[in-house]
Amino acid sequence: MKIGILGSGNIGGALGRTWAAAGHVVMFSGSRDQAKLEGLAQQAGHGASWGTLEEAAAFGEVVLLALLWPQVLEALPRLVPVLEGKILIDASNPLTPDFVHLAIGHTDSGGETVARQLPGVRVVKAYNSVGANIIGSASKQFGNVTAPTLFFCGDDAGAKQTVAELIAASGFEPFDVGALSTARFLEPLEQLWVEILKSGIQQEFILSLLRR
Ligand SMILES: NC(=O)c1ccc[n+]([C@@H]2O[C@H](COP(=O)([O-])OP(=O)(O)OC[C@H]3O[C@@H](n4cnc5c(N)ncnc54)[C@H](OP(=O)(O)O)[C@@H]3O)[C@@H](O)[C@H]2O)c1
């Protein structure tokens, strides 16, 4: 599958490399540093390339949104025509500029805001509350669990099926938590993740579901 990566930082870099290793063809974009994009494409291999946000959005059958919130709001309006009909995985969190609070929450979410800005785009929220270090790690093992659950939500069943396959390809068990409005609960998980980190534990943890 051809995947456009909007935002090639911690999350975009880790997911792009992971999906390329699983056989997908990725195009990185969104860095201010061209050499960084070139390096990422080289590391990822499997035909990976780099370009502008518009080029990556046009390239992908599926497009990953992994920009910081101010850049999400700035970039989306000009990407509307090129993204129409595509699947967009929204991994972003609508954080305030100081990264301390959610700018949107309780009765709305970043995921829904993104979907409203992109009419006709099949938005699926995923990967927003898992550390980039875990995504980029070859092993996803935690105790006896080899593929921890990764939550996703959206309103388009076909898009969710495709995203579930990409989640599985990245080493997680996809776990569908419902409609896109459930992003109202997934986005605060990122804040919980930050609070847990403040306890002094290392980043080698995941917010996941255990069943028995
Ligand atoms: N980090 C995580 O573990 C994690 C986990 C889950 C979800 N998320 C979410 O995923 C999104 C991306 O997070 P990230 O940690 O991957 O972000 P990041 O590494 O800081 O950067 C993401 C992208 O934005 C660009 N960028 C950074 N600062 C910029 C600025 N001031 N102006 C213009 N472009 C800028 C970066 O390019 P440059 O090379 O130019 O810096 C990069 O392409 C966020 O919405 C975050 O909440 C992050």
The ligand as an SDF file (V2000), in Angstrom:
LIG
                    3D

 48 52  0  0  0  0  0  0  0  0999 V2000
    5.9040   11.6000   20.4170 N   0  0  0  0  0  0  0  0  0  0  0  0
    5.0470   10.6480   20.7210 C   0  0  0  0  0  0  0  0  0  0  0  0
    5.4280    9.6230   21.3500 O   0  0  0  0  0  0  0  0  0  0  0  0
    3.6030   10.7690   20.3020 C   0  0  0  0  0  0  0  0  0  0  0  0
    2.7410    9.7130   20.6010 C   0  0  0  0  0  0  0  0  0  0  0  0
    1.4280    9.7430   20.1550 C   0  0  0  0  0  0  0  0  0  0  0  0
    0.9550   10.8360   19.4540 C   0  0  0  0  0  0  0  0  0  0  0  0
    1.7750   11.8840   19.2320 N   0  0  0  0  0  0  0  0  0  0  0  0
    1.2140   13.0400   18.4870 C   0  0  0  0  0  0  0  0  0  0  0  0
    1.7270   12.9770   17.1650 O   0  0  0  0  0  0  0  0  0  0  0  0
    1.9380   14.3070   16.6660 C   0  0  0  0  0  0  0  0  0  0  0  0
    3.4080   14.4170   16.2900 C   0  0  0  0  0  0  0  0  0  0  0  0
    4.2070   14.2290   17.4560 O   0  0  0  0  0  0  0  0  0  0  0  0
    5.7860   14.0380   17.3410 P   0  0  0  0  0  0  0  0  0  0  0  0
    6.2800   13.7630   18.7010 O   0  0  0  0  0  0  0  0  0  0  0  0
    6.0550   13.0740   16.2230 O   0  0  0  0  0  0  0  0  0  0  0  0
    6.1830   15.5260   16.9160 O   0  0  0  0  0  0  0  0  0  0  0  0
    7.6050   16.1140   16.4490 P   0  0  0  0  0  0  0  0  0  0  0  0
    8.6090   15.0340   16.4190 O   0  0  0  0  0  0  0  0  0  0  0  0
    7.9150   17.2960   17.3050 O   0  0  0  0  0  0  0  0  0  0  0  0
    7.3250   16.7150   14.9910 O   0  0  0  0  0  0  0  0  0  0  0  0
    6.3210   16.3250   14.1180 C   0  0  0  0  0  0  0  0  0  0  0  0
    6.5130   17.0380   12.7920 C   0  0  0  0  0  0  0  0  0  0  0  0
    6.2720   18.4310   12.9100 O   0  0  0  0  0  0  0  0  0  0  0  0
    7.4500   19.1700   12.5200 C   0  0  0  0  0  0  0  0  0  0  0  0
    7.6080   20.2980   13.4460 N   0  0  0  0  0  0  0  0  0  0  0  0
    7.9690   20.2690   14.7540 C   0  0  0  0  0  0  0  0  0  0  0  0
    7.9670   21.4990   15.2840 N   0  0  0  0  0  0  0  0  0  0  0  0
    7.5900   22.3300   14.2840 C   0  0  0  0  0  0  0  0  0  0  0  0
    7.3910   23.7370   14.1940 C   0  0  0  0  0  0  0  0  0  0  0  0
    7.5640   24.5370   15.2490 N   0  0  0  0  0  0  0  0  0  0  0  0
    7.0010   24.2630   13.0040 N   0  0  0  0  0  0  0  0  0  0  0  0
    6.8180   23.4530   11.9280 C   0  0  0  0  0  0  0  0  0  0  0  0
    6.9750   22.1030   11.9530 N   0  0  0  0  0  0  0  0  0  0  0  0
    7.3530   21.5590   13.1150 C   0  0  0  0  0  0  0  0  0  0  0  0
    8.5790   18.1840   12.6180 C   0  0  0  0  0  0  0  0  0  0  0  0
    9.5780   18.5170   11.6750 O   0  0  0  0  0  0  0  0  0  0  0  0
   11.0140   19.1000   12.0520 P   0  0  0  0  0  0  0  0  0  0  0  0
   11.9540   18.0160   11.6080 O   0  0  0  0  0  0  0  0  0  0  0  0
   11.1010   20.3250   11.2520 O   0  0  0  0  0  0  0  0  0  0  0  0
   11.0830   19.3460   13.5420 O   0  0  0  0  0  0  0  0  0  0  0  0
    7.8960   16.8950   12.2290 C   0  0  0  0  0  0  0  0  0  0  0  0
    7.8090   16.7320   10.8410 O   0  0  0  0  0  0  0  0  0  0  0  0
    1.5290   15.2780   17.7890 C   0  0  0  0  0  0  0  0  0  0  0  0
    0.2400   15.7540   17.5200 O   0  0  0  0  0  0  0  0  0  0  0  0
    1.5840   14.4100   19.0430 C   0  0  0  0  0  0  0  0  0  0  0  0
    0.6710   14.8340   20.0360 O   0  0  0  0  0  0  0  0  0  0  0  0
    3.0990   11.8720   19.6190 C   0  0  0  0  0  0  0  0  0  0  0  0
  1  2  1  0
  2  3  2  0
  2  4  1  0
  4  5  1  0
  4 48  2  0
  5  6  2  0
  6  7  1  0
  7  8  2  0
  8  9  1  0
  8 48  1  0
  9 10  1  0
  9 46  1  0
 10 11  1  0
 11 12  1  0
 11 44  1  0
 12 13  1  0
 13 14  1  0
 14 15  2  0
 14 16  1  0
 14 17  1  0
 17 18  1  0
 18 19  2  0
 18 20  1  0
 18 21  1  0
 21 22  1  0
 22 23  1  0
 23 24  1  0
 23 42  1  0
 24 25  1  0
 25 26  1  0
 25 36  1  0
 26 27  1  0
 26 35  1  0
 27 28  2  0
 28 29  1  0
 29 30  1  0
 29 35  2  0
 30 31  1  0
 30 32  2  0
 32 33  1  0
 33 34  2  0
 34 35  1  0
 36 37  1  0
 36 42  1  0
 37 38  1  0
 38 39  2  0
 38 40  1  0
 38 41  1  0
 42 43  1  0
 44 45  1  0
 44 46  1  0
 46 47  1  0
M  CHG  2   8   1  16  -1
M  END
$$$$
